Amino acid sequence: MDQKEAVLCIKRNNLPKTWVKQISIVPMDLTDFINKSTAAGFEFIPRSQAETDDSKKQIIPYIILQTHNLKRTAIYNRQGSEQRLHDLWSIGIGGHINPEDNHQQTDSFEKILMAGMKRELDEELEHRPQNDTLDFLGVISEEKTDVGKVHLGAVFRILTDTPDKYSPGSELFQFKWEDTSSLEDLNLELWSRLTLKLVPDF
């Protein structure tokens, strides 16, 4: 962990109670998420502090990739900097939002969120189609793990007809497209299991 890294956070007590239950799976549209997050207030604090301060939730864009017919979903094996998630399969690409995503002092929460999401995609994928459909599914959170207690997932989905056009970077270890119907048989991280409950028709 970069000791100097700062991450976007919102105070837990300012968030809707439905977002911070023991297990939270909250479908909503992007406008609702933006409005409620903006009303709650947000700040950048040192990540080293945020990782042990459960009075705040770090906001994490969590992006899943699926084919338009929903039959295939991209997965990868966790081998990155977060040791607590190693050797679990994930369907979510994403990470922390940093001050570099806040391009101007007057940037809105929405601008910062979308900039952070785009940066994460650009960092994790060496190539991806730019015109594939993007939608917002909702919010996930859990209090069962040390990781979950200090993070809140903003779940996005990209739908594609050209999965072969997605080229993973080195962080997406063993990246592949899996039959969606077989995902629950994998050793998935908890956030991925929660996300599947947001996917329509799963």
MDTraj code that builds the backbone (N, CA, C; nanometers):
import mdtraj as md
import numpy as np

residues = "MET ASP GLN LYS GLU ALA VAL LEU CYS ILE LYS ARG ASN ASN LEU PRO LYS THR TRP VAL LYS GLN ILE SER ILE VAL PRO MET ASP LEU THR ASP PHE ILE ASN LYS SER THR ALA ALA GLY PHE GLU PHE ILE PRO ARG SER GLN ALA GLU THR ASP ASP SER LYS LYS GLN ILE ILE PRO TYR ILE ILE LEU GLN THR HIS ASN LEU LYS ARG THR ALA ILE TYR ASN ARG GLN GLY SER GLU GLN ARG LEU HIS ASP LEU TRP SER ILE GLY ILE GLY GLY HIS ILE ASN PRO GLU ASP ASN HIS GLN GLN THR ASP SER PHE GLU LYS ILE LEU MET ALA GLY MET LYS ARG GLU LEU ASP GLU GLU LEU GLU HIS ARG PRO GLN ASN ASP THR LEU ASP PHE LEU GLY VAL ILE SER GLU GLU LYS THR ASP VAL GLY LYS VAL HIS LEU GLY ALA VAL PHE ARG ILE LEU THR ASP THR PRO ASP LYS TYR SER PRO GLY SER GLU LEU PHE GLN PHE LYS TRP GLU ASP THR SER SER LEU GLU ASP LEU ASN LEU GLU LEU TRP SER ARG LEU THR LEU LYS LEU VAL PRO ASP PHE".split()
xyz = np.array([
    [0.0830, -0.1199, 0.0000],
    [0.0000, 0.0000, 0.0000],
    [0.0866, 0.1252, 0.0000],
    [0.0540, 0.2181, -0.0875],
    [0.1243, 0.3462, -0.0931],
    [0.0837, 0.4300, 0.0278],
    [0.1796, 0.4565, 0.1158],
    [0.1491, 0.5285, 0.2387],
    [0.0968, 0.6703, 0.2127],
    [0.1281, 0.7249, 0.0946],
    [0.0863, 0.8610, 0.0635],
    [-0.0480, 0.8664, -0.0103],
    [-0.1009, 0.7495, -0.0483],
    [-0.2251, 0.7462, -0.1255],
    [-0.3417, 0.7983, -0.0418],
    [-0.4263, 0.8801, -0.1032],
    [-0.5507, 0.9260, -0.0410],
    [-0.6671, 0.8671, -0.1193],
    [-0.7776, 0.8391, -0.0491],
    [-0.8914, 0.7714, -0.1117],
    [-1.0214, 0.8436, -0.0769],
    [-1.1176, 0.8320, -0.1675],
    [-1.2475, 0.8972, -0.1498],
    [-1.3317, 0.8202, -0.0492],
    [-1.3818, 0.8928, 0.0511],
    [-1.4608, 0.8311, 0.1578],
    [-1.5860, 0.9124, 0.1874],
    [-1.6838, 0.8443, 0.2457],
    [-1.8033, 0.9087, 0.2989],
    [-1.8234, 0.8565, 0.4402],
    [-1.8595, 0.9446, 0.5323],
    [-1.8840, 0.9026, 0.6705],
    [-2.0030, 0.8069, 0.6758],
    [-1.9812, 0.6947, 0.7422],
    [-2.0839, 0.5910, 0.7512],
    [-2.2174, 0.6455, 0.8024],
    [-2.2126, 0.7283, 0.9065],
    [-2.3366, 0.7772, 0.9674],
    [-2.4170, 0.8687, 0.8766],
    [-2.3530, 0.9191, 0.7705],
    [-2.4230, 1.0060, 0.6759],
    [-2.4882, 0.9288, 0.5610],
    [-2.4541, 0.8024, 0.5496],
    [-2.5081, 0.7198, 0.4412],
    [-2.6452, 0.6638, 0.4787],
    [-2.7301, 0.6350, 0.3783],
    [-2.8576, 0.5684, 0.4075],
    [-2.8339, 0.4377, 0.4818],
    [-2.9146, 0.4098, 0.5812],
    [-2.8935, 0.2901, 0.6636],
    [-2.9033, 0.1615, 0.5823],
    [-2.9804, 0.1644, 0.4756],
    [-2.9934, 0.0435, 0.3929],
    [-2.8641, 0.0098, 0.3211],
    [-2.7715, 0.1054, 0.3110],
    [-2.6450, 0.0816, 0.2415],
    [-2.5401, 0.0179, 0.3316],
    [-2.5584, 0.0233, 0.4612],
    [-2.4517, -0.0181, 0.5531],
    [-2.5015, -0.1211, 0.6547],
    [-2.5873, -0.2098, 0.6098],
    [-2.6311, -0.3195, 0.6948],
    [-2.5254, -0.4309, 0.6930],
    [-2.5515, -0.5375, 0.7684],
    [-2.4577, -0.6503, 0.7705],
    [-2.4309, -0.7005, 0.6282],
    [-2.5360, -0.7104, 0.5502],
    [-2.5265, -0.7372, 0.4063],
    [-2.6201, -0.6393, 0.3374],
    [-2.5668, -0.5623, 0.2441],
    [-2.6479, -0.4646, 0.1708],
    [-2.6385, -0.4923, 0.0209],
    [-2.7531, -0.5103, -0.0399],
    [-2.7642, -0.5260, -0.1853],
    [-2.8792, -0.4353, -0.2266],
    [-2.8472, -0.3187, -0.2797],
    [-2.9482, -0.2149, -0.3003],
    [-2.9527, -0.1745, -0.4480],
    [-3.0494, -0.2269, -0.5238],
    [-3.0633, -0.1830, -0.6627],
    [-3.1075, -0.0361, -0.6673],
    [-3.0518, 0.0404, -0.7582],
    [-3.0934, 0.1797, -0.7747],
    [-3.0367, 0.2331, -0.9042],
    [-3.0873, 0.3485, -0.9455],
    [-3.0290, 0.4095, -1.0649],
    [-2.9165, 0.5036, -1.0239],
    [-2.8380, 0.5431, -1.1222],
    [-2.7179, 0.6229, -1.0946],
    [-2.7533, 0.7581, -1.0332],
    [-2.8608, 0.8212, -1.0808],
    [-2.8988, 0.9528, -1.0286],
    [-2.9271, 0.9466, -0.8794],
    [-2.9962, 0.8431, -0.8365],
    [-3.0277, 0.8264, -0.6944],
    [-2.8998, 0.8086, -0.6128],
    [-2.8076, 0.7262, -0.6642],
    [-2.6805, 0.7051, -0.5944],
    [-2.6006, 0.8349, -0.5845],
    [-2.5934, 0.9082, -0.6933],
    [-2.5187, 1.0345, -0.6956],
    [-2.5787, 1.1336, -0.5971],
    [-2.7102, 1.1482, -0.6007],
    [-2.7763, 1.2468, -0.5143],
    [-2.7562, 1.2153, -0.3664],
    [-2.7701, 1.0895, -0.3301],
    [-2.7579, 1.0523, -0.1889],
    [-2.6129, 1.0594, -0.1417],
    [-2.5199, 1.0248, -0.2290],
    [-2.3775, 1.0338, -0.1929],
    [-2.3353, 1.1798, -0.1795],
    [-2.3839, 1.2631, -0.2685],
    [-2.3516, 1.4061, -0.2622],
    [-2.4061, 1.4674, -0.1342],
    [-2.5292, 1.4307, -0.0996],
    [-2.5905, 1.4835, 0.0230],
    [-2.5159, 1.4373, 0.1476],
    [-2.4568, 1.3184, 0.1412],
    [-2.3837, 1.2637, 0.2563],
    [-2.2502, 1.3334, 0.2781],
    [-2.1973, 1.3950, 0.1717],
    [-2.0667, 1.4602, 0.1827],
    [-1.9546, 1.3604, 0.1603],
    [-1.8447, 1.4058, 0.1029],
    [-1.7335, 1.3155, 0.0735],
    [-1.6020, 1.3883, 0.0950],
    [-1.4964, 1.3104, 0.1152],
    [-1.3642, 1.3664, 0.1420],
    [-1.2575, 1.2656, 0.1027],
    [-1.1375, 1.3143, 0.0789],
    [-1.0223, 1.2275, 0.0559],
    [-0.9417, 1.2205, 0.1847],
    [-0.9124, 1.0991, 0.2297],
    [-0.8285, 1.0824, 0.3487],
    [-0.7195, 0.9799, 0.3169],
    [-0.6094, 0.9787, 0.3940],
    [-0.5022, 0.8811, 0.3679],
    [-0.5557, 0.7382, 0.3729],
    [-0.5176, 0.6590, 0.2752],
    [-0.5669, 0.5212, 0.2704],
    [-0.5225, 0.4425, 0.3934],
    [-0.4020, 0.4687, 0.4403],
    [-0.3527, 0.3971, 0.5589],
    [-0.4446, 0.4188, 0.6784],
    [-0.5071, 0.5349, 0.6859],
    [-0.6030, 0.5645, 0.7927],
    [-0.7390, 0.5030, 0.7612],
    [-0.7814, 0.5151, 0.6356],
    [-0.9148, 0.4683, 0.5967],
    [-0.9307, 0.3174, 0.6127],
    [-0.8216, 0.2431, 0.5925],
    [-0.8313, 0.0971, 0.5971],
    [-0.8621, 0.0438, 0.7377],
    [-0.8412, 0.1263, 0.8392],
    [-0.8683, 0.0809, 0.9765],
    [-0.9739, 0.1654, 1.0464],
    [-1.0404, 0.2550, 0.9718],
    [-1.1402, 0.3449, 1.0301],
    [-1.2776, 0.3092, 0.9755],
    [-1.3531, 0.2258, 1.0507],
    [-1.4823, 0.1829, 0.9991],
    [-1.5937, 0.2851, 1.0235],
    [-1.5567, 0.4060, 1.0655],
    [-1.6556, 0.5142, 1.0699],
    [-1.6729, 0.5762, 0.9319],
    [-1.5895, 0.5338, 0.8376],
    [-1.5972, 0.5842, 0.7004],
    [-1.6024, 0.4663, 0.6033],
    [-1.6638, 0.4894, 0.4903],
    [-1.6686, 0.3906, 0.3825],
    [-1.5933, 0.4456, 0.2614],
    [-1.4962, 0.3692, 0.2144],
    [-1.4259, 0.4054, 0.0923],
    [-1.5139, 0.3661, -0.0274],
    [-1.5308, 0.4578, -0.1205],
    [-1.6186, 0.4342, -0.2346],
    [-1.5400, 0.3665, -0.3466],
    [-1.5868, 0.2500, -0.3882],
    [-1.5160, 0.1689, -0.4875],
    [-1.6060, 0.1433, -0.6085],
    [-1.5726, 0.1980, -0.7264],
    [-1.6421, 0.1535, -0.8473],
    [-1.6083, 0.0062, -0.8716],
    [-1.7091, -0.0749, -0.8945],
    [-1.6927, -0.2197, -0.9104],
    [-1.7638, -0.2560, -1.0400],
    [-1.6853, -0.2801, -1.1460],
    [-1.7415, -0.2907, -1.2799],
    [-1.7374, -0.4351, -1.3281],
    [-1.8530, -0.4870, -1.3692],
    [-1.8567, -0.6218, -1.4237],
    [-1.8725, -0.6138, -1.5755],
    [-1.8181, -0.7136, -1.6433],
    [-1.8243, -0.7227, -1.7890],
    [-1.9063, -0.8454, -1.8256],
    [-2.0095, -0.8250, -1.9062],
    [-2.0927, -0.9360, -1.9507],
    [-2.1268, -0.9199, -2.0983],
    [-2.1563, -1.0319, -2.1620],
    [-2.2073, -1.0246, -2.2978],
    [-2.3530, -0.9787, -2.2936],
    [-2.3999, -0.9219, -2.4029],
    [-2.5357, -0.8665, -2.4067],
    [-2.6423, -0.9705, -2.3718],
    [-2.6177, -1.0939, -2.4099],
    [-2.7169, -1.1978, -2.3789],
    [-2.7028, -1.2519, -2.2366],
    [-2.6070, -1.1963, -2.1609],
    [-2.5797, -1.2310, -2.0204],
    [-2.5277, -1.3733, -2.0007],
    [-2.4969, -1.4431, -2.1096],
    [-2.4545, -1.5822, -2.0954],
    [-2.3090, -1.5969, -2.0530],
    [-2.2277, -1.4929, -2.0744],
    [-2.0862, -1.5006, -2.0368],
    [-2.0483, -1.3784, -1.9541],
    [-1.9646, -1.4017, -1.8537],
    [-1.9190, -1.2969, -1.7631],
    [-1.7679, -1.3066, -1.7479],
    [-1.7006, -1.1942, -1.7503],
    [-1.5550, -1.1942, -1.7325],
    [-1.5197, -1.2190, -1.5868],
    [-1.4192, -1.3033, -1.5632],
    [-1.3712, -1.3303, -1.4279],
    [-1.2184, -1.3253, -1.4280],
    [-1.1627, -1.3085, -1.3096],
    [-1.0173, -1.3164, -1.2939],
    [-0.9866, -1.3582, -1.1511],
    [-0.8640, -1.4019, -1.1303],
    [-0.8223, -1.4489, -0.9985],
    [-0.7507, -1.3368, -0.9243],
    [-0.7861, -1.3181, -0.7994],
    [-0.7274, -1.2108, -0.7192],
    [-0.5818, -1.2401, -0.6836],
    [-0.4913, -1.1583, -0.7349],
    [-0.3495, -1.1715, -0.7026],
    [-0.2865, -1.0335, -0.6797],
    [-0.3672, -0.9311, -0.6569],
    [-0.3163, -0.7953, -0.6494],
    [-0.2668, -0.7553, -0.5118],
    [-0.2729, -0.6260, -0.4832],
    [-0.2144, -0.5721, -0.3601],
    [-0.2956, -0.6061, -0.2358],
    [-0.4242, -0.6411, -0.2525],
    [-0.5077, -0.6709, -0.1366],
    [-0.4923, -0.8186, -0.0980],
    [-0.4014, -0.8428, -0.0012],
    [-0.3682, -0.9794, 0.0383],
    [-0.4896, -1.0562, 0.0894],
    [-0.5848, -0.9852, 0.1490],
    [-0.6991, -1.0511, 0.2116],
    [-0.7939, -1.1146, 0.1092],
    [-0.7759, -1.0823, -0.0195],
    [-0.8637, -1.1371, -0.1229],
    [-0.7934, -1.2386, -0.2131],
    [-0.6701, -1.2690, -0.1829],
    [-0.5923, -1.3568, -0.2712],
    [-0.6589, -1.4930, -0.2901],
    [-0.6444, -1.5448, -0.4125],
    [-0.6896, -1.6776, -0.4523],
    [-0.8412, -1.6912, -0.4626],
    [-0.9123, -1.5808, -0.4564],
    [-1.0556, -1.5821, -0.4823],
    [-1.0802, -1.5324, -0.6244],
    [-1.1847, -1.5831, -0.6864],
    [-1.2244, -1.5342, -0.8178],
    [-1.3103, -1.4101, -0.8014],
    [-1.2977, -1.3176, -0.8970],
    [-1.3745, -1.1930, -0.8919],
    [-1.4381, -1.1657, -1.0273],
    [-1.5575, -1.1058, -1.0244],
    [-1.6195, -1.0576, -1.1480],
    [-1.6133, -0.9050, -1.1539],
    [-1.5518, -0.8420, -1.0543],
    [-1.5516, -0.6961, -1.0464],
    [-1.4153, -0.6343, -1.0718],
    [-1.4097, -0.5429, -1.1669],
    [-1.2887, -0.4640, -1.1917],
    [-1.3076, -0.3281, -1.1258],
    [-1.2068, -0.2807, -1.0568],
    [-1.2208, -0.1488, -0.9949],
    [-1.1223, -0.1284, -0.8828],
    [-1.1331, -0.0149, -0.8190],
    [-1.0424, 0.0178, -0.7102],
    [-1.0761, 0.1526, -0.6503],
    [-0.9858, 0.2022, -0.5705],
    [-1.0083, 0.3267, -0.4984],
    [-1.0138, 0.4477, -0.5919],
    [-1.0871, 0.5476, -0.5485],
    [-1.0894, 0.6764, -0.6179],
    [-0.9921, 0.7688, -0.5463],
    [-0.9031, 0.8297, -0.6227],
    [-0.7946, 0.9102, -0.5671],
    [-0.8080, 1.0578, -0.6041],
    [-0.7322, 1.1454, -0.5388],
    [-0.7388, 1.2883, -0.5723],
    [-0.7110, 1.3183, -0.7192],
    [-0.6346, 1.2332, -0.7867],
    [-0.6080, 1.2574, -0.9286],
    [-0.7357, 1.2501, -1.0125],
    [-0.8413, 1.1884, -0.9578],
    [-0.9693, 1.1814, -1.0284],
    [-1.0530, 1.3076, -1.0067],
    [-1.0076, 1.3913, -0.9163],
    [-1.0753, 1.5183, -0.8887],
    [-0.9985, 1.6278, -0.9618],
    [-1.0366, 1.6523, -1.0861],
    [-0.9565, 1.7369, -1.1736],
    [-0.9666, 1.8853, -1.1404],
    [-1.0802, 1.9266, -1.0832],
    [-1.0979, 2.0662, -1.0438],
    [-1.1641, 2.0701, -0.9076],
    [-1.1377, 2.1756, -0.8340],
    [-1.1943, 2.1887, -0.6991],
    [-1.3466, 2.1838, -0.7008],
    [-1.4048, 2.2274, -0.8122],
    [-1.5508, 2.2339, -0.8200],
    [-1.6137, 2.1060, -0.8754],
    [-1.5327, 2.0040, -0.9007],
    [-1.5876, 1.8802, -0.9565],
    [-1.6938, 1.8209, -0.8638],
    [-1.8016, 1.7734, -0.9237],
    [-1.9087, 1.7088, -0.8489],
    [-1.8696, 1.5659, -0.8124],
    [-1.9457, 1.5067, -0.7204],
    [-1.9242, 1.3662, -0.6851],
    [-1.9353, 1.2792, -0.8100],
    [-2.0314, 1.3099, -0.8952],
    [-2.0510, 1.2301, -1.0166],
    [-1.9281, 1.2354, -1.1066],
    [-1.8726, 1.3538, -1.1282],
    [-1.7545, 1.3664, -1.2136],
    [-1.6364, 1.2901, -1.1565],
    [-1.6180, 1.2998, -1.0257],
    [-1.5064, 1.2301, -0.9609],
    [-1.5251, 1.0789, -0.9710],
    [-1.6462, 1.0312, -0.9444],
    [-1.6762, 0.8882, -0.9522],
    [-1.6508, 0.8340, -1.0922],
    [-1.7025, 0.9027, -1.1932],
    [-1.6900, 0.8536, -1.3302],
    [-1.5450, 0.8600, -1.3794],
    [-1.4726, 0.9632, -1.3363],
    [-1.3310, 0.9726, -1.3725],
    [-1.2521, 0.8587, -1.3093],
    [-1.2828, 0.8276, -1.1841],
    [-1.2150, 0.7182, -1.1156],
    [-1.2459, 0.5841, -1.1791],
    [-1.3713, 0.5642, -1.2167],
    [-1.4094, 0.4397, -1.2809],
    [-1.3366, 0.4226, -1.4145],
    [-1.3326, 0.5281, -1.4952],
    [-1.2657, 0.5209, -1.6254],
    [-1.1162, 0.4936, -1.6085],
    [-1.0543, 0.5604, -1.5102],
    [-0.9111, 0.5380, -1.4867],
    [-0.8851, 0.3927, -1.4491],
    [-0.9680, 0.3381, -1.3620],
    [-0.9498, 0.1985, -1.3205],
    [-0.9612, 0.1038, -1.4399],
    [-1.0601, 0.1276, -1.5254],
    [-1.0759, 0.0431, -1.6431],
    [-0.9537, 0.0536, -1.7339],
    [-0.9053, 0.1765, -1.7520],
    [-0.7884, 0.1976, -1.8383],
    [-0.6630, 0.1329, -1.7806],
    [-0.6538, 0.1294, -1.6465],
    [-0.5372, 0.0680, -1.5831],
    [-0.5435, -0.0847, -1.5879],
    [-0.6629, -0.1394, -1.5735],
    [-0.6767, -0.2852, -1.5618],
    [-0.6881, -0.3550, -1.6969],
    [-0.7355, -0.2824, -1.7990],
    [-0.7544, -0.3420, -1.9311],
    [-0.6632, -0.2724, -2.0313],
    [-0.5804, -0.3497, -2.0984],
    [-0.4898, -0.2904, -2.1968],
    [-0.5661, -0.2424, -2.3194],
    [-0.6768, -0.3073, -2.3483],
    [-0.7617, -0.2638, -2.4593],
    [-0.9066, -0.2999, -2.4286],
    [-0.9976, -0.2113, -2.4644],
    [-1.1406, -0.2376, -2.4504],
    [-1.2158, -0.1487, -2.5486],
    [-1.3279, -0.1964, -2.6018],
    [-1.4102, -0.1120, -2.6881],
    [-1.4648, 0.0063, -2.6079],
    [-1.4677, 0.1231, -2.6679],
    [-1.5092, 0.2436, -2.5961],
    [-1.6592, 0.2692, -2.6039],
    [-1.7283, 0.1997, -2.6927],
    [-1.8699, 0.2305, -2.7150],
    [-1.9659, 0.1253, -2.6607],
    [-1.9159, 0.0303, -2.5833],
    [-2.0051, -0.0704, -2.5261],
    [-2.0981, -0.0075, -2.4212],
    [-2.2135, -0.0675, -2.4040],
    [-2.3162, -0.0142, -2.3144],
    [-2.2722, -0.0204, -2.1678],
    [-2.2855, 0.0921, -2.0989],
    [-2.2537, 0.0998, -1.9556],
    [-2.3807, 0.1337, -1.8790],
    [-2.4087, 0.0571, -1.7741],
    [-2.5210, 0.0936, -1.6871],
    [-2.4817, 0.0755, -1.5410],
    [-2.5620, 0.1325, -1.4537],
    [-2.5380, 0.1271, -1.3090],
    [-2.6404, 0.0332, -1.2485],
    [-2.5957, -0.0588, -1.1637],
    [-2.6862, -0.1583, -1.1059],
    [-2.7279, -0.1270, -0.9629],
    [-2.6378, -0.0662, -0.8847],
    [-2.6727, -0.0370, -0.7463],
    [-2.5527, -0.0411, -0.6536],
    [-2.5813, -0.0590, -0.5261],
    [-2.4800, -0.0517, -0.4207],
    [-2.4695, -0.1855, -0.3492],
    [-2.3464, -0.2250, -0.3164],
    [-2.3246, -0.3421, -0.2318],
    [-2.2338, -0.3053, -0.1152],
    [-2.2545, -0.3733, -0.0044],
    [-2.1698, -0.3529, 0.1132],
    [-2.1862, -0.4731, 0.2045],
    [-2.0839, -0.4998, 0.2837],
    [-2.0936, -0.6082, 0.3825],
    [-2.0057, -0.5766, 0.5020],
    [-2.0478, -0.6263, 0.6161],
    [-1.9776, -0.6005, 0.7424],
    [-1.9149, -0.7277, 0.7989],
    [-1.9083, -0.8328, 0.7195],
    [-1.8601, -0.9614, 0.7695],
    [-1.7088, -0.9749, 0.7661],
    [-1.6422, -0.8979, 0.6801],
    [-1.4980, -0.9092, 0.6665],
    [-1.4323, -0.7750, 0.6971],
    [-1.3028, -0.7796, 0.7267],
    [-1.2291, -0.6561, 0.7529],
    [-1.2275, -0.5658, 0.6301],
    [-1.2202, -0.6268, 0.5111],
    [-1.2226, -0.5487, 0.3880],
    [-1.3582, -0.4804, 0.3724],
    [-1.4635, -0.5571, 0.3912],
    [-1.5981, -0.5059, 0.3689],
    [-1.6375, -0.3925, 0.4607],
    [-1.5911, -0.3953, 0.5838],
    [-1.6329, -0.2949, 0.6821],
    [-1.5960, -0.1529, 0.6421],
    [-1.4940, -0.1386, 0.5587],
    [-1.4456, -0.0039, 0.5268],
    [-1.4637, 0.0320, 0.3786],
    [-1.5411, -0.0487, 0.3052],
    [-1.5623, -0.0223, 0.1630],
    [-1.7101, -0.0277, 0.1258],
    [-1.7469, 0.0499, 0.0258],
    [-1.8815, 0.0485, -0.0307],
    [-1.8686, 0.0367, -0.1822],
    [-1.9362, -0.0611, -0.2408],
    [-1.9248, -0.0841, -0.3837],
    [-2.0335, -0.0145, -0.4640],
    [-1.9908, 0.0608, -0.5637],
    [-2.0833, 0.1203, -0.6610],
    [-2.0737, 0.0341, -0.7866],
    [-2.1757, -0.0472, -0.8113],
    [-2.1670, -0.1523, -0.9122],
    [-2.2139, -0.1025, -1.0492],
    [-2.1222, -0.1078, -1.1442],
    [-2.1516, -0.0771, -1.2840],
    [-2.1401, -0.2055, -1.3656],
    [-2.2031, -0.2028, -1.4836],
    [-2.1897, -0.3163, -1.5745],
    [-2.1680, -0.2657, -1.7164],
    [-2.0747, -0.3302, -1.7860],
    [-2.0535, -0.3059, -1.9278],
    [-2.1013, -0.4292, -2.0044],
    [-2.1881, -0.4072, -2.1008],
    [-2.2381, -0.5142, -2.1856],
    [-2.1703, -0.5063, -2.3220],
    [-2.1333, -0.6212, -2.3751],
    [-2.0582, -0.6222, -2.5005],
    [-2.1030, -0.7355, -2.5924],
    [-2.0872, -0.7132, -2.7203],
    [-2.1039, -0.8193, -2.8200],
    [-1.9692, -0.8695, -2.8700],
    [-1.8614, -0.8094, -2.8205],
    [-1.7265, -0.8453, -2.8672],
    [-1.6335, -0.8708, -2.7483],
    [-1.6598, -0.9773, -2.6718],
    [-1.5752, -1.0048, -2.5554],
    [-1.4281, -1.0246, -2.5897],
    [-1.4016, -1.0725, -2.7118],
    [-1.2631, -1.0961, -2.7525],
    [-1.1843, -0.9671, -2.7696],
    [-1.2519, -0.8539, -2.7702],
    [-1.1840, -0.7244, -2.7848],
    [-1.1295, -0.6714, -2.6513],
    [-1.1566, -0.7419, -2.5422],
    [-1.1078, -0.7008, -2.4106],
    [-0.9758, -0.7712, -2.3811],
    [-0.8708, -0.6909, -2.3604],
    [-0.7384, -0.7464, -2.3318],
    [-0.6982, -0.7099, -2.1895],
    [-0.6767, -0.8078, -2.1027],
    [-0.6464, -0.7783, -1.9629],
    [-0.5034, -0.7317, -1.9417],
    [-0.4852, -0.6462, -1.8405],
    [-0.3521, -0.6117, -1.7939],
    [-0.3026, -0.7166, -1.6953],
    [-0.1855, -0.6954, -1.6415],
    [-0.1215, -0.7956, -1.5557],
    [-0.1949, -0.8169, -1.4234],
    [-0.2728, -0.7182, -1.3796],
    [-0.3432, -0.7313, -1.2517],
    [-0.4602, -0.8295, -1.2609],
    [-0.5135, -0.8484, -1.3818],
    [-0.6289, -0.9375, -1.3985],
    [-0.5778, -1.0781, -1.4291],
    [-0.5302, -1.1443, -1.3252],
    [-0.4653, -1.2742, -1.3368],
    [-0.5658, -1.3802, -1.3824],
    [-0.5302, -1.4598, -1.4811],
    [-0.6147, -1.5678, -1.5354],
    [-0.7498, -1.5149, -1.5851],
    [-0.7500, -1.3954, -1.6411],
    [-0.8719, -1.3356, -1.6955],
    [-0.9313, -1.4262, -1.8032],
    [-1.0626, -1.4468, -1.7960],
    [-1.1315, -1.5276, -1.8978],
    [-1.2812, -1.4993, -1.8906],
    [-1.3507, -1.5433, -1.9944],
    [-1.4961, -1.5300, -2.0007],
    [-1.5576, -1.6636, -1.9619],
    [-1.6385, -1.6604, -1.8571],
    [-1.6970, -1.7821, -1.7993],
    [-1.8471, -1.7846, -1.8276],
    [-1.9023, -1.9068, -1.8392],
    [-2.0476, -1.9183, -1.8492],
    [-2.1102, -1.8610, -1.7223],
    [-2.2000, -1.7654, -1.7390],
    [-2.2621, -1.7010, -1.6232],
    [-2.3317, -1.8035, -1.5340],
    [-2.3896, -1.9048, -1.5936],
    [-2.4639, -2.0047, -1.5158],
    [-2.3747, -2.0854, -1.4223],
    [-2.2431, -2.0836, -1.4459],
    [-2.1525, -2.1633, -1.3622],
    [-2.0788, -2.0792, -1.2576],
    [-2.1062, -1.9495, -1.2509],
    [-2.0306, -1.8620, -1.1611],
    [-2.0451, -1.9014, -1.0143],
    [-2.1634, -1.9425, -0.9757],
    [-2.1847, -1.9732, -0.8340],
    [-2.1090, -2.0974, -0.7891],
    [-2.0579, -2.1734, -0.8844],
    [-1.9786, -2.2914, -0.8495],
    [-1.8329, -2.2566, -0.8190],
    [-1.7941, -2.1318, -0.8477],
    [-1.6562, -2.0893, -0.8266],
    [-1.6363, -2.0380, -0.6841],
    [-1.5113, -2.0300, -0.6431],
    [-1.4772, -1.9726, -0.5131],
    [-1.4694, -1.8208, -0.5295],
    [-1.5871, -1.7565, -0.5336],
    [-1.5962, -1.6135, -0.5598],
    [-1.5758, -1.5327, -0.4329],
    [-1.5157, -1.4145, -0.4476],
    [-1.5113, -1.3216, -0.3347],
    [-1.6544, -1.2792, -0.3021],
    [-1.6754, -1.2367, -0.1769],
    [-1.8106, -1.2065, -0.1306],
    [-1.8759, -1.0959, -0.2130],
    [-1.8014, -0.9906, -0.2470],
    [-1.8593, -0.8826, -0.3266],
    [-1.9121, -0.9333, -0.4600],
    [-1.8446, -1.0295, -0.5200],
    [-1.8922, -1.0840, -0.6469],
    [-2.0240, -1.1587, -0.6278],
    [-2.0347, -1.2308, -0.5178],
    [-2.1607, -1.3011, -0.4897],
    [-2.2749, -1.2020, -0.4667],
    [-2.2460, -1.0935, -0.3979],
    [-2.3476, -0.9912, -0.3759],
    [-2.3872, -0.9261, -0.5079],
    [-2.2886, -0.8994, -0.5919],
    [-2.3145, -0.8347, -0.7210],
    [-2.4060, -0.9189, -0.8084],
    [-2.3889, -1.0489, -0.8057],
    [-2.4730, -1.1351, -0.8883],
    [-2.6207, -1.1197, -0.8532],
    [-2.6489, -1.0850, -0.7292],
    [-2.7888, -1.0649, -0.6888],
    [-2.8462, -0.9338, -0.7445],
    [-2.7589, -0.8461, -0.7941],
    [-2.8061, -0.7233, -0.8588],
    [-2.8293, -0.7427, -1.0083],
    [-2.7737, -0.8515, -1.0637],
    [-2.7819, -0.8716, -1.2084],
    [-2.9219, -0.9193, -1.2457],
    [-2.9919, -0.8455, -1.3300],
    [-3.1264, -0.8868, -1.3708],
    [-3.1243, -1.0231, -1.4386],
    [-3.2234, -1.1032, -1.4041],
    [-3.2437, -1.2336, -1.4695],
    [-3.1371, -1.3375, -1.4353],
    [-3.0502, -1.3072, -1.3379],
    [-2.9492, -1.4090, -1.3039],
    [-3.0154, -1.5218, -1.2259],
])
top = md.Topology()
chain = top.add_chain()
for i, resn in enumerate(residues, 1):
    res = top.add_residue(resn, chain, resSeq=i)
    for name in ("N", "CA", "C"):
        top.add_atom(name, md.element.get_by_symbol(name[0]), res)
traj = md.Trajectory(xyz[None], top)
